Amino acid sequence: MNEREFTAKKRKDWERLAIITSRANGRGGLKSLSPDDILELAPLYRRASSDLAHVRQHAANSDLVTYLNGIVGQAHALLYEADTSGNWLRSLIDFYVYEFPAVLQRRYLSFLSALAITVIGGVFAYWLVIHRPSDSDLFIPSSFKSSVEAWKSKQISDPPYLEQSGWLMTHNLQVGLTAFALGIIILPDVSLMFTNGAMVGAMGAIMTQVHGHSTFWPGILPHGIAELTAIFICGGAGFLLGTSLLLPGPMSRYDALKLAGQDALKLVLGTIPMFIFAGMVEGMLSHQNTPHWFRYTFAGVNGIAWYAYLFLPRSRNARRSAAEDARNLQLAGDVIS
């Protein structure tokens, strides 16, 4: 059976599953599903999961894989998270421990795109400023000039300041939300990622010229790893929105945007603890007069911890198909009652 025949044979089930998950993700939640919908959900999910495994191995059409990834992911969330909906704390923990990393791992290409654009911007600005120091004005806003001079003087040392931490959290989150919002038209999001990288690259070039790296990086890395990673995730979430409109695959643009938007929103919400952490560290540690080795060690440990949290695969306790069916029967009874 070729790919076209396989798709034609399976499409009806996929579309039915997409309709059920879309309805359940609306305002009414699971209560908006009919008993027939709920009883169909688990079998359709298992068949679609099997089909996804098949197309990953055999299909040449990446859009088909993306499409199935989306509907299987949405159905998985309904089946595996319905039992946490009555406990907001458990749902919150479940989101940050399982769902957010799972969405990021599934959408890792968007994250890598934001990372790559930032790195390109950084390398380009570093090379240009090294060869033409006056061009640093192209990449560093005038509002940052005083900070540049402070870094050049190697006299960065601030007392711990909790209020400053709060301001930094808010500011960094605004940057992330801007990256997310601009993604729907792609080019501004690309520009923002490139500009962020270029500013860091230009600063790095200036530090090379004044031999200031030993002061600069201990003041940036402790909070910068979490902060920049969160911005990459928000930028990648924005790219999801834009690419869903440009390349909707087998779905309509509206459906593709709706599906991508759900994952994109989860990615943005998932970065909130990262921005809080980065703001606290920047306000309370990064610019302190502590030994450089301590700040480097702290940066290394928290960097490893964040990336292990984000990208190490993990799964909830295994649930058998019989358990899924039993839950569906219970939910059906709740709807009927």
Phi and psi restraints in degrees (value plus and minus 20) as a CYANA .aco file:
   2 ASN   PHI    -100.8   -60.8
   2 ASN   PSI     156.1   196.1
   3 GLU   PHI     -82.7   -42.7
   3 GLU   PSI     -60.4   -20.4
   4 ARG   PHI     -83.2   -43.2
   4 ARG   PSI     -64.7   -24.7
   5 GLU   PHI     -85.2   -45.2
   5 GLU   PSI     -61.1   -21.1
   6 PHE   PHI     -81.3   -41.3
   6 PHE   PSI     -65.1   -25.1
   7 THR   PHI     -84.2   -44.2
   7 THR   PSI     -63.6   -23.6
   8 ALA   PHI     -82.2   -42.2
   8 ALA   PSI     -57.4   -17.4
   9 LYS   PHI     -91.6   -51.6
   9 LYS   PSI     -55.6   -15.6
  10 LYS   PHI    -117.4   -77.4
  10 LYS   PSI     -36.2     3.8
  11 ARG   PHI     -76.1   -36.1
  11 ARG   PSI     -58.5   -18.5
  12 LYS   PHI     -79.5   -39.5
  12 LYS   PSI     -63.7   -23.7
  13 ASP   PHI     -85.8   -45.8
  13 ASP   PSI     -61.2   -21.2
  14 TRP   PHI     -82.9   -42.9
  14 TRP   PSI     -63.9   -23.9
  15 GLU   PHI     -86.3   -46.3
  15 GLU   PSI     -56.6   -16.6
  16 ARG   PHI     -84.5   -44.5
  16 ARG   PSI     -63.1   -23.1
  17 LEU   PHI     -84.2   -44.2
  17 LEU   PSI     -60.4   -20.4
  18 ALA   PHI     -83.0   -43.0
  18 ALA   PSI     -59.5   -19.5
  19 ILE   PHI     -84.4   -44.4
  19 ILE   PSI     -64.2   -24.2
  20 ILE   PHI     -84.4   -44.4
  20 ILE   PSI     -66.9   -26.9
  21 THR   PHI     -87.2   -47.2
  21 THR   PSI     -57.4   -17.4
  22 SER   PHI     -83.7   -43.7
  22 SER   PSI     -61.3   -21.3
  23 ARG   PHI     -85.4   -45.4
  23 ARG   PSI     -61.5   -21.5
  24 ALA   PHI     -90.6   -50.6
  24 ALA   PSI     -44.1    -4.1
  25 ASN   PHI    -105.7   -65.7
  25 ASN   PSI     -19.6    20.4
  26 GLY   PHI     -99.6   -59.6
  26 GLY   PSI    -188.5  -148.5
  27 ARG   PHI     -81.7   -41.7
  27 ARG   PSI     -55.6   -15.6
  28 GLY   PHI     -99.6   -59.6
  28 GLY   PSI     -32.2     7.8
  29 GLY   PHI      42.8    82.8
  29 GLY   PSI    -168.9  -128.9
  30 LEU   PHI     -83.5   -43.5
  30 LEU   PSI     -46.9    -6.9
  31 LYS   PHI     -85.6   -45.6
  31 LYS   PSI     -37.4     2.6
  32 SER   PHI    -101.3   -61.3
  32 SER   PSI     -27.7    12.3
  33 LEU   PHI    -105.7   -65.7
  33 LEU   PSI     125.4   165.4
  34 SER   PHI    -100.8   -60.8
  34 SER   PSI     144.0   184.0
  35 PRO   PHI     -76.8   -36.8
  35 PRO   PSI     -58.0   -18.0
  36 ASP   PHI     -84.1   -44.1
  36 ASP   PSI     -61.1   -21.1
  37 ASP   PHI     -77.2   -37.2
  37 ASP   PSI     -67.4   -27.4
  38 ILE   PHI     -86.6   -46.6
  38 ILE   PSI     -59.9   -19.9
  39 LEU   PHI     -88.2   -48.2
  39 LEU   PSI     -47.7    -7.7
  40 GLU   PHI     -99.9   -59.9
  40 GLU   PSI     -42.3    -2.3
  41 LEU   PHI     -79.2   -39.2
  41 LEU   PSI     -72.2   -32.2
  42 ALA   PHI     -84.1   -44.1
  42 ALA   PSI     -68.3   -28.3
  43 PRO   PHI     -80.7   -40.7
  43 PRO   PSI     -61.7   -21.7
  44 LEU   PHI     -83.7   -43.7
  44 LEU   PSI     -59.2   -19.2
  45 TYR   PHI     -82.3   -42.3
  45 TYR   PSI     -65.3   -25.3
  46 ARG   PHI     -84.6   -44.6
  46 ARG   PSI     -60.1   -20.1
  47 ARG   PHI     -87.5   -47.5
  47 ARG   PSI     -61.7   -21.7
  48 ALA   PHI     -85.4   -45.4
  48 ALA   PSI     -56.4   -16.4
  49 SER   PHI     -82.6   -42.6
  49 SER   PSI     -61.9   -21.9
  50 SER   PHI     -84.7   -44.7
  50 SER   PSI     -61.9   -21.9
  51 ASP   PHI     -83.6   -43.6
  51 ASP   PSI     -58.0   -18.0
  52 LEU   PHI     -82.8   -42.8
  52 LEU   PSI     -63.7   -23.7
  53 ALA   PHI     -80.4   -40.4
  53 ALA   PSI     -58.0   -18.0
  54 HIS   PHI     -86.3   -46.3
  54 HIS   PSI     -68.0   -28.0
  55 VAL   PHI     -90.7   -50.7
  55 VAL   PSI     -49.9    -9.9
  56 ARG   PHI     -81.2   -41.2
  56 ARG   PSI     -53.6   -13.6
  57 GLN   PHI    -106.6   -66.6
  57 GLN   PSI     -52.4   -12.4
  58 HIS   PHI    -136.5   -96.5
  58 HIS   PSI     -46.9    -6.9
  59 ALA   PHI     -98.5   -58.5
  59 ALA   PSI     121.7   161.7
  60 ALA   PHI    -111.8   -71.8
  60 ALA   PSI     -34.6     5.4
  61 ASN   PHI    -108.6   -68.6
  61 ASN   PSI      86.2   126.2
  62 SER   PHI     -86.7   -46.7
  62 SER   PSI     -47.8    -7.8
  63 ASP   PHI     -83.3   -43.3
  63 ASP   PSI     -55.3   -15.3
  64 LEU   PHI     -86.5   -46.5
  64 LEU   PSI     -61.0   -21.0
  65 VAL   PHI     -83.3   -43.3
  65 VAL   PSI     -64.1   -24.1
  66 THR   PHI     -81.7   -41.7
  66 THR   PSI     -63.4   -23.4
  67 TYR   PHI     -80.3   -40.3
  67 TYR   PSI     -69.2   -29.2
  68 LEU   PHI     -87.2   -47.2
  68 LEU   PSI     -57.7   -17.7
  69 ASN   PHI     -73.8   -33.8
  69 ASN   PSI     -63.8   -23.8
  70 GLY   PHI     -84.1   -44.1
  70 GLY   PSI     -71.5   -31.5
  71 ILE   PHI     -91.7   -51.7
  71 ILE   PSI     -53.8   -13.8
  72 VAL   PHI     -86.7   -46.7
  72 VAL   PSI     -60.5   -20.5
  73 GLY   PHI     -82.3   -42.3
  73 GLY   PSI     -62.2   -22.2
  74 GLN   PHI     -86.1   -46.1
  74 GLN   PSI     -61.9   -21.9
  75 ALA   PHI     -86.1   -46.1
  75 ALA   PSI     -58.6   -18.6
  76 HIS   PHI     -79.0   -39.0
  76 HIS   PSI     -63.5   -23.5
  77 ALA   PHI     -81.1   -41.1
  77 ALA   PSI     -61.0   -21.0
  78 LEU   PHI     -85.6   -45.6
  78 LEU   PSI     -65.1   -25.1
  79 LEU   PHI     -91.0   -51.0
  79 LEU   PSI     -60.6   -20.6
  80 TYR   PHI    -114.2   -74.2
  80 TYR   PSI     -30.6     9.4
  81 GLU   PHI    -138.2   -98.2
  81 GLU   PSI     -22.3    17.7
  82 ALA   PHI     -80.6   -40.6
  82 ALA   PSI     -52.8   -12.8
  83 ASP   PHI     -97.0   -57.0
  83 ASP   PSI     -24.9    15.1
  84 THR   PHI    -121.6   -81.6
  84 THR   PSI     -23.9    16.1
  85 SER   PHI     -87.8   -47.8
  85 SER   PSI     -42.4    -2.4
  86 GLY   PHI    -102.2   -62.2
  86 GLY   PSI     -27.7    12.3
  87 ASN   PHI    -146.0  -106.0
  87 ASN   PSI      83.0   123.0
  88 TRP   PHI     -83.9   -43.9
  88 TRP   PSI     -55.5   -15.5
  89 LEU   PHI     -87.6   -47.6
  89 LEU   PSI     -62.1   -22.1
  90 ARG   PHI     -85.3   -45.3
  90 ARG   PSI     -59.6   -19.6
  91 SER   PHI     -83.4   -43.4
  91 SER   PSI     -60.3   -20.3
  92 LEU   PHI     -84.7   -44.7
  92 LEU   PSI     -65.3   -25.3
  93 ILE   PHI     -82.9   -42.9
  93 ILE   PSI     -63.4   -23.4
  94 ASP   PHI     -80.9   -40.9
  94 ASP   PSI     -59.3   -19.3
  95 PHE   PHI     -82.1   -42.1
  95 PHE   PSI     -69.5   -29.5
  96 TYR   PHI     -96.6   -56.6
  96 TYR   PSI     -50.1   -10.1
  97 VAL   PHI    -100.3   -60.3
  97 VAL   PSI     -58.0   -18.0
  98 TYR   PHI    -137.2   -97.2
  98 TYR   PSI     -75.3   -35.3
  99 GLU   PHI     -88.7   -48.7
  99 GLU   PSI     -68.1   -28.1
 100 PHE   PHI     -79.4   -39.4
 100 PHE   PSI     -70.8   -30.8
 101 PRO   PHI     -81.6   -41.6
 101 PRO   PSI     -55.4   -15.4
 102 ALA   PHI     -85.2   -45.2
 102 ALA   PSI     -61.7   -21.7
 103 VAL   PHI     -84.7   -44.7
 103 VAL   PSI     -62.7   -22.7
 104 LEU   PHI     -82.4   -42.4
 104 LEU   PSI     -62.0   -22.0
 105 GLN   PHI     -86.2   -46.2
 105 GLN   PSI     -54.6   -14.6
 106 ARG   PHI     -93.4   -53.4
 106 ARG   PSI     -50.3   -10.3
 107 ARG   PHI    -128.4   -88.4
 107 ARG   PSI      12.2    52.2
 108 TYR   PHI     -84.0   -44.0
 108 TYR   PSI     -45.9    -5.9
 109 LEU   PHI     -84.5   -44.5
 109 LEU   PSI     -54.9   -14.9
 110 SER   PHI     -86.5   -46.5
 110 SER   PSI     -62.3   -22.3
 111 PHE   PHI     -80.6   -40.6
 111 PHE   PSI     -66.1   -26.1
 112 LEU   PHI     -85.0   -45.0
 112 LEU   PSI     -52.8   -12.8
 113 SER   PHI     -83.3   -43.3
 113 SER   PSI     -66.1   -26.1
 114 ALA   PHI     -83.5   -43.5
 114 ALA   PSI     -61.5   -21.5
 115 LEU   PHI     -82.2   -42.2
 115 LEU   PSI     -65.7   -25.7
 116 ALA   PHI     -83.5   -43.5
 116 ALA   PSI     -62.6   -22.6
 117 ILE   PHI     -83.9   -43.9
 117 ILE   PSI     -59.9   -19.9
 118 THR   PHI     -84.2   -44.2
 118 THR   PSI     -63.4   -23.4
 119 VAL   PHI     -84.1   -44.1
 119 VAL   PSI     -62.4   -22.4
 120 ILE   PHI     -79.5   -39.5
 120 ILE   PSI     -64.2   -24.2
 121 GLY   PHI     -81.0   -41.0
 121 GLY   PSI     -61.8   -21.8
 122 GLY   PHI     -85.4   -45.4
 122 GLY   PSI     -65.1   -25.1
 123 VAL   PHI     -85.2   -45.2
 123 VAL   PSI     -63.0   -23.0
 124 PHE   PHI     -81.6   -41.6
 124 PHE   PSI     -68.2   -28.2
 125 ALA   PHI     -86.2   -46.2
 125 ALA   PSI     -59.3   -19.3
 126 TYR   PHI     -80.5   -40.5
 126 TYR   PSI     -67.9   -27.9
 127 TRP   PHI     -81.9   -41.9
 127 TRP   PSI     -62.9   -22.9
 128 LEU   PHI     -88.5   -48.5
 128 LEU   PSI     -63.5   -23.5
 129 VAL   PHI     -91.4   -51.4
 129 VAL   PSI     -53.0   -13.0
 130 ILE   PHI     -81.3   -41.3
 130 ILE   PSI     -60.6   -20.6
 131 HIS   PHI    -105.7   -65.7
 131 HIS   PSI     -48.1    -8.1
 132 ARG   PHI    -158.9  -118.9
 132 ARG   PSI      64.9   104.9
 133 PRO   PHI     -74.0   -34.0
 133 PRO   PSI     -51.7   -11.7
 134 SER   PHI     -84.9   -44.9
 134 SER   PSI     -39.2     0.8
 135 ASP   PHI     -96.2   -56.2
 135 ASP   PSI     -21.1    18.9
 136 SER   PHI     -80.1   -40.1
 136 SER   PSI     -46.8    -6.8
 137 ASP   PHI     -84.3   -44.3
 137 ASP   PSI     -41.0    -1.0
 138 LEU   PHI     -89.2   -49.2
 138 LEU   PSI     -45.2    -5.2
 139 PHE   PHI    -135.6   -95.6
 139 PHE   PSI     -41.6    -1.6
 140 ILE   PHI    -129.8   -89.8
 140 ILE   PSI      96.1   136.1
 141 PRO   PHI     -80.3   -40.3
 141 PRO   PSI     133.7   173.7
 142 SER   PHI     -81.5   -41.5
 142 SER   PSI     -48.8    -8.8
 143 SER   PHI     -87.0   -47.0
 143 SER   PSI     -35.7     4.3
 144 PHE   PHI    -116.9   -76.9
 144 PHE   PSI     -20.2    19.8
 145 LYS   PHI     -79.1   -39.1
 145 LYS   PSI     -62.4   -22.4
 146 SER   PHI     -83.2   -43.2
 146 SER   PSI     -57.0   -17.0
 147 SER   PHI     -85.5   -45.5
 147 SER   PSI     -59.7   -19.7
 148 VAL   PHI     -81.2   -41.2
 148 VAL   PSI     -65.1   -25.1
 149 GLU   PHI     -83.7   -43.7
 149 GLU   PSI     -57.3   -17.3
 150 ALA   PHI     -85.0   -45.0
 150 ALA   PSI     -62.6   -22.6
 151 TRP   PHI     -84.4   -44.4
 151 TRP   PSI     -60.0   -20.0
 152 LYS   PHI     -84.2   -44.2
 152 LYS   PSI     -53.7   -13.7
 153 SER   PHI     -97.6   -57.6
 153 SER   PSI     -32.0     8.0
 154 LYS   PHI      43.6    83.6
 154 LYS   PSI       9.0    49.0
 155 GLN   PHI    -136.5   -96.5
 155 GLN   PSI      21.6    61.6
 156 ILE   PHI    -104.6   -64.6
 156 ILE   PSI      92.1   132.1
 157 SER   PHI    -181.0  -141.0
 157 SER   PSI      92.4   132.4
 158 ASP   PHI    -139.7   -99.7
 158 ASP   PSI     128.0   168.0
 159 PRO   PHI     -91.5   -51.5
 159 PRO   PSI     133.9   173.9
 160 PRO   PHI     -76.2   -36.2
 160 PRO   PSI     114.9   154.9
 161 TYR   PHI    -165.0  -125.0
 161 TYR   PSI      81.3   121.3
 162 LEU   PHI     -84.9   -44.9
 162 LEU   PSI     -57.5   -17.5
 163 GLU   PHI     -83.0   -43.0
 163 GLU   PSI     -58.3   -18.3
 164 GLN   PHI     -82.8   -42.8
 164 GLN   PSI     -58.3   -18.3
 165 SER   PHI     -79.4   -39.4
 165 SER   PSI     -63.3   -23.3
 166 GLY   PHI     -82.3   -42.3
 166 GLY   PSI     -61.9   -21.9
 167 TRP   PHI     -83.6   -43.6
 167 TRP   PSI     -61.7   -21.7
 168 LEU   PHI     -85.1   -45.1
 168 LEU   PSI     -60.5   -20.5
 169 MET   PHI     -77.7   -37.7
 169 MET   PSI     -68.5   -28.5
 170 THR   PHI     -83.8   -43.8
 170 THR   PSI     -64.5   -24.5
 171 HIS   PHI     -83.0   -43.0
 171 HIS   PSI     -66.7   -26.7
 172 ASN   PHI     -85.3   -45.3
 172 ASN   PSI     -58.2   -18.2
 173 LEU   PHI     -85.2   -45.2
 173 LEU   PSI     -56.8   -16.8
 174 GLN   PHI     -82.5   -42.5
 174 GLN   PSI     -59.5   -19.5
 175 VAL   PHI     -81.4   -41.4
 175 VAL   PSI     -65.3   -25.3
 176 GLY   PHI     -82.7   -42.7
 176 GLY   PSI     -63.1   -23.1
 177 LEU   PHI     -85.8   -45.8
 177 LEU   PSI     -55.9   -15.9
 178 THR   PHI     -83.8   -43.8
 178 THR   PSI     -64.1   -24.1
 179 ALA   PHI     -79.7   -39.7
 179 ALA   PSI     -60.2   -20.2
 180 PHE   PHI     -85.3   -45.3
 180 PHE   PSI     -68.6   -28.6
 181 ALA   PHI     -86.0   -46.0
 181 ALA   PSI     -56.6   -16.6
 182 LEU   PHI     -93.1   -53.1
 182 LEU   PSI     -36.4     3.6
 183 GLY   PHI     -83.3   -43.3
 183 GLY   PSI     -44.6    -4.6
 184 ILE   PHI     -84.7   -44.7
 184 ILE   PSI     -43.3    -3.3
 185 ILE   PHI    -132.7   -92.7
 185 ILE   PSI      -5.7    34.3
 186 ILE   PHI      39.0    79.0
 186 ILE   PSI     -81.5   -41.5
 187 LEU   PHI     -78.6   -38.6
 187 LEU   PSI     -64.1   -24.1
 188 PRO   PHI     -81.3   -41.3
 188 PRO   PSI     -54.3   -14.3
 189 ASP   PHI     -86.6   -46.6
 189 ASP   PSI     -62.6   -22.6
 190 VAL   PHI     -79.6   -39.6
 190 VAL   PSI     -64.0   -24.0
 191 SER   PHI     -81.2   -41.2
 191 SER   PSI     -62.2   -22.2
 192 LEU   PHI     -85.3   -45.3
 192 LEU   PSI     -64.4   -24.4
 193 MET   PHI     -82.1   -42.1
 193 MET   PSI     -64.6   -24.6
 194 PHE   PHI     -82.6   -42.6
 194 PHE   PSI     -63.9   -23.9
 195 THR   PHI     -84.7   -44.7
 195 THR   PSI     -61.7   -21.7
 196 ASN   PHI     -80.0   -40.0
 196 ASN   PSI     -65.4   -25.4
 197 GLY   PHI     -84.8   -44.8
 197 GLY   PSI     -60.1   -20.1
 198 ALA   PHI     -84.0   -44.0
 198 ALA   PSI     -57.0   -17.0
 199 MET   PHI     -85.0   -45.0
 199 MET   PSI     -63.0   -23.0
 200 VAL   PHI     -85.8   -45.8
 200 VAL   PSI     -61.1   -21.1
 201 GLY   PHI     -83.1   -43.1
 201 GLY   PSI     -62.4   -22.4
 202 ALA   PHI     -84.3   -44.3
 202 ALA   PSI     -60.9   -20.9
 203 MET   PHI     -83.5   -43.5
 203 MET   PSI     -59.1   -19.1
 204 GLY   PHI     -82.2   -42.2
 204 GLY   PSI     -59.3   -19.3
 205 ALA   PHI     -85.0   -45.0
 205 ALA   PSI     -62.5   -22.5
 206 ILE   PHI     -82.0   -42.0
 206 ILE   PSI     -62.0   -22.0
 207 MET   PHI     -84.3   -44.3
 207 MET   PSI     -53.8   -13.8
 208 THR   PHI     -83.5   -43.5
 208 THR   PSI     -61.9   -21.9
 209 GLN   PHI     -87.0   -47.0
 209 GLN   PSI     -53.4   -13.4
 210 VAL   PHI    -124.7   -84.7
 210 VAL   PSI     -10.1    29.9
 211 HIS   PHI      35.3    75.3
 211 HIS   PSI      27.3    67.3
 212 GLY   PHI    -129.1   -89.1
 212 GLY   PSI      -7.8    32.2
 213 HIS   PHI     -83.1   -43.1
 213 HIS   PSI     -51.8   -11.8
 214 SER   PHI     -86.7   -46.7
 214 SER   PSI     -41.4    -1.4
 215 THR   PHI    -117.5   -77.5
 215 THR   PSI     -57.3   -17.3
 216 PHE   PHI     -85.7   -45.7
 216 PHE   PSI     -75.3   -35.3
 217 TRP   PHI     -88.1   -48.1
 217 TRP   PSI     -57.6   -17.6
 218 PRO   PHI     -82.6   -42.6
 218 PRO   PSI     -41.9    -1.9
 219 GLY   PHI    -110.8   -70.8
 219 GLY   PSI     -27.4    12.6
 220 ILE   PHI    -130.8   -90.8
 220 ILE   PSI     -64.5   -24.5
 221 LEU   PHI     -86.1   -46.1
 221 LEU   PSI     -58.7   -18.7
 222 PRO   PHI     -74.5   -34.5
 222 PRO   PSI     -59.6   -19.6
 223 HIS   PHI    -122.6   -82.6
 223 HIS   PSI     -42.7    -2.7
 224 GLY   PHI     -88.5   -48.5
 224 GLY   PSI     -50.7   -10.7
 225 ILE   PHI     -82.8   -42.8
 225 ILE   PSI     -70.3   -30.3
 226 ALA   PHI     -86.9   -46.9
 226 ALA   PSI     -61.8   -21.8
 227 GLU   PHI     -84.0   -44.0
 227 GLU   PSI     -68.9   -28.9
 228 LEU   PHI     -88.4   -48.4
 228 LEU   PSI     -58.1   -18.1
 229 THR   PHI     -80.9   -40.9
 229 THR   PSI     -62.7   -22.7
 230 ALA   PHI     -83.0   -43.0
 230 ALA   PSI     -58.7   -18.7
 231 ILE   PHI     -87.4   -47.4
 231 ILE   PSI     -58.5   -18.5
 232 PHE   PHI     -80.4   -40.4
 232 PHE   PSI     -61.9   -21.9
 233 ILE   PHI     -84.4   -44.4
 233 ILE   PSI     -63.5   -23.5
 234 CYS   PHI     -85.3   -45.3
 234 CYS   PSI     -61.2   -21.2
 235 GLY   PHI     -82.7   -42.7
 235 GLY   PSI     -61.3   -21.3
 236 GLY   PHI     -83.7   -43.7
 236 GLY   PSI     -56.7   -16.7
 237 ALA   PHI     -82.5   -42.5
 237 ALA   PSI     -59.4   -19.4
 238 GLY   PHI     -83.3   -43.3
 238 GLY   PSI     -61.1   -21.1
 239 PHE   PHI     -81.2   -41.2
 239 PHE   PSI     -54.2   -14.2
 240 LEU   PHI     -78.4   -38.4
 240 LEU   PSI     -62.9   -22.9
 241 LEU   PHI     -83.7   -43.7
 241 LEU   PSI     -68.2   -28.2
 242 GLY   PHI     -84.3   -44.3
 242 GLY   PSI     -64.3   -24.3
 243 THR   PHI     -90.1   -50.1
 243 THR   PSI     -48.4    -8.4
 244 SER   PHI     -86.9   -46.9
 244 SER   PSI     -49.6    -9.6
 245 LEU   PHI     -99.1   -59.1
 245 LEU   PSI     -60.0   -20.0
 246 LEU   PHI     -95.8   -55.8
 246 LEU   PSI     -58.3   -18.3
 247 LEU   PHI    -149.3  -109.3
 247 LEU   PSI      54.2    94.2
 248 PRO   PHI     -94.7   -54.7
 248 PRO   PSI     -30.1     9.9
 249 GLY   PHI      49.0    89.0
 249 GLY   PSI    -160.6  -120.6
 250 PRO   PHI     -97.0   -57.0
 250 PRO   PSI     -25.6    14.4
 251 MET   PHI    -115.5   -75.5
 251 MET   PSI     145.9   185.9
 252 SER   PHI     -90.0   -50.0
 252 SER   PSI     140.3   180.3
 253 ARG   PHI     -81.7   -41.7
 253 ARG   PSI     -58.0   -18.0
 254 TYR   PHI     -81.5   -41.5
 254 TYR   PSI     -67.4   -27.4
 255 ASP   PHI     -86.7   -46.7
 255 ASP   PSI     -60.6   -20.6
 256 ALA   PHI     -83.7   -43.7
 256 ALA   PSI     -62.2   -22.2
 257 LEU   PHI     -86.2   -46.2
 257 LEU   PSI     -60.8   -20.8
 258 LYS   PHI     -82.7   -42.7
 258 LYS   PSI     -64.1   -24.1
 259 LEU   PHI     -87.1   -47.1
 259 LEU   PSI     -67.4   -27.4
 260 ALA   PHI     -84.7   -44.7
 260 ALA   PSI     -56.4   -16.4
 261 GLY   PHI     -82.3   -42.3
 261 GLY   PSI     -55.5   -15.5
 262 GLN   PHI     -84.4   -44.4
 262 GLN   PSI     -65.0   -25.0
 263 ASP   PHI     -87.8   -47.8
 263 ASP   PSI     -60.2   -20.2
 264 ALA   PHI     -81.5   -41.5
 264 ALA   PSI     -62.5   -22.5
 265 LEU   PHI     -84.5   -44.5
 265 LEU   PSI     -59.7   -19.7
 266 LYS   PHI     -82.8   -42.8
 266 LYS   PSI     -58.4   -18.4
 267 LEU   PHI     -83.6   -43.6
 267 LEU   PSI     -63.8   -23.8
 268 VAL   PHI     -85.3   -45.3
 268 VAL   PSI     -65.8   -25.8
 269 LEU   PHI     -81.7   -41.7
 269 LEU   PSI     -54.4   -14.4
 270 GLY   PHI     -85.9   -45.9
 270 GLY   PSI     -42.0    -2.0
 271 THR   PHI    -102.8   -62.8
 271 THR   PSI     -27.9    12.1
 272 ILE   PHI     -76.8   -36.8
 272 ILE   PSI     -67.4   -27.4
 273 PRO   PHI     -81.6   -41.6
 273 PRO   PSI     -51.1   -11.1
 274 MET   PHI     -87.8   -47.8
 274 MET   PSI     -62.0   -22.0
 275 PHE   PHI     -87.6   -47.6
 275 PHE   PSI     -57.9   -17.9
 276 ILE   PHI     -82.7   -42.7
 276 ILE   PSI     -66.9   -26.9
 277 PHE   PHI     -79.7   -39.7
 277 PHE   PSI     -67.7   -27.7
 278 ALA   PHI     -82.1   -42.1
 278 ALA   PSI     -61.6   -21.6
 279 GLY   PHI     -84.2   -44.2
 279 GLY   PSI     -61.8   -21.8
 280 MET   PHI     -83.8   -43.8
 280 MET   PSI     -64.6   -24.6
 281 VAL   PHI     -87.5   -47.5
 281 VAL   PSI     -61.9   -21.9
 282 GLU   PHI     -84.4   -44.4
 282 GLU   PSI     -59.8   -19.8
 283 GLY   PHI     -97.8   -57.8
 283 GLY   PSI     -46.4    -6.4
 284 MET   PHI    -132.6   -92.6
 284 MET   PSI     -33.5     6.5
 285 LEU   PHI    -156.4  -116.4
 285 LEU   PSI     -67.8   -27.8
 286 SER   PHI     -73.8   -33.8
 286 SER   PSI     -59.1   -19.1
 287 HIS   PHI    -123.2   -83.2
 287 HIS   PSI      -2.0    38.0
 288 GLN   PHI    -101.0   -61.0
 288 GLN   PSI     140.3   180.3
 289 ASN   PHI    -105.5   -65.5
 289 ASN   PSI      33.6    73.6
 290 THR   PHI    -118.7   -78.7
 290 THR   PSI     138.8   178.8
 291 PRO   PHI     -76.9   -36.9
 291 PRO   PSI     123.4   163.4
 292 HIS   PHI     -80.1   -40.1
 292 HIS   PSI     -58.8   -18.8
 293 TRP   PHI     -81.5   -41.5
 293 TRP   PSI     -54.1   -14.1
 294 PHE   PHI     -86.7   -46.7
 294 PHE   PSI     -64.4   -24.4
 295 ARG   PHI     -88.9   -48.9
 295 ARG   PSI     -57.3   -17.3
 296 TYR   PHI     -83.5   -43.5
 296 TYR   PSI     -62.9   -22.9
 297 THR   PHI     -83.8   -43.8
 297 THR   PSI     -63.9   -23.9
 298 PHE   PHI     -80.2   -40.2
 298 PHE   PSI     -63.9   -23.9
 299 ALA   PHI     -81.8   -41.8
 299 ALA   PSI     -64.0   -24.0
 300 GLY   PHI     -83.6   -43.6
 300 GLY   PSI     -63.6   -23.6
 301 VAL   PHI     -86.9   -46.9
 301 VAL   PSI     -66.0   -26.0
 302 ASN   PHI     -92.5   -52.5
 302 ASN   PSI     -48.8    -8.8
 303 GLY   PHI     -85.3   -45.3
 303 GLY   PSI     -65.7   -25.7
 304 ILE   PHI     -82.2   -42.2
 304 ILE   PSI     -62.3   -22.3
 305 ALA   PHI     -83.9   -43.9
 305 ALA   PSI     -64.1   -24.1
 306 TRP   PHI     -84.0   -44.0
 306 TRP   PSI     -65.1   -25.1
 307 TYR   PHI     -93.6   -53.6
 307 TYR   PSI     -50.1   -10.1
 308 ALA   PHI     -85.3   -45.3
 308 ALA   PSI     -63.3   -23.3
 309 TYR   PHI     -81.0   -41.0
 309 TYR   PSI     -62.2   -22.2
 310 LEU   PHI     -96.8   -56.8
 310 LEU   PSI     -55.6   -15.6
 311 PHE   PHI    -141.0  -101.0
 311 PHE   PSI     -27.2    12.8
 312 LEU   PHI     -95.1   -55.1
 312 LEU   PSI     107.1   147.1
 313 PRO   PHI     -82.1   -42.1
 313 PRO   PSI     123.2   163.2
 314 ARG   PHI    -169.1  -129.1
 314 ARG   PSI     139.7   179.7
 315 SER   PHI    -161.7  -121.7
 315 SER   PSI     134.5   174.5
 316 ARG   PHI     -92.6   -52.6
 316 ARG   PSI     153.7   193.7
 317 ASN   PHI     -76.4   -36.4
 317 ASN   PSI     118.3   158.3
 318 ALA   PHI     -81.2   -41.2
 318 ALA   PSI     118.5   158.5
 319 ARG   PHI    -141.1  -101.1
 319 ARG   PSI     108.4   148.4
 320 ARG   PHI     -98.8   -58.8
 320 ARG   PSI     138.5   178.5
 321 SER   PHI     -80.9   -40.9
 321 SER   PSI     -52.5   -12.5
 322 ALA   PHI     -83.2   -43.2
 322 ALA   PSI     -58.1   -18.1
 323 ALA   PHI     -86.1   -46.1
 323 ALA   PSI     -58.4   -18.4
 324 GLU   PHI     -82.2   -42.2
 324 GLU   PSI     -65.4   -25.4
 325 ASP   PHI     -83.6   -43.6
 325 ASP   PSI     -59.1   -19.1
 326 ALA   PHI     -83.5   -43.5
 326 ALA   PSI     -61.4   -21.4
 327 ARG   PHI     -83.7   -43.7
 327 ARG   PSI     -60.8   -20.8
 328 ASN   PHI     -82.7   -42.7
 328 ASN   PSI     -59.3   -19.3
 329 LEU   PHI     -83.9   -43.9
 329 LEU   PSI     -60.5   -20.5
 330 GLN   PHI     -84.5   -44.5
 330 GLN   PSI     -64.5   -24.5
 331 LEU   PHI     -83.0   -43.0
 331 LEU   PSI     -58.1   -18.1
 332 ALA   PHI     -82.0   -42.0
 332 ALA   PSI     -61.3   -21.3
 333 GLY   PHI     -82.7   -42.7
 333 GLY   PSI     -58.1   -18.1
 334 ASP   PHI     -84.7   -44.7
 334 ASP   PSI     -61.1   -21.1
 335 VAL   PHI     -85.4   -45.4
 335 VAL   PSI     -64.6   -24.6
 336 ILE   PHI     -81.4   -41.4
 336 ILE   PSI     -60.4   -20.4
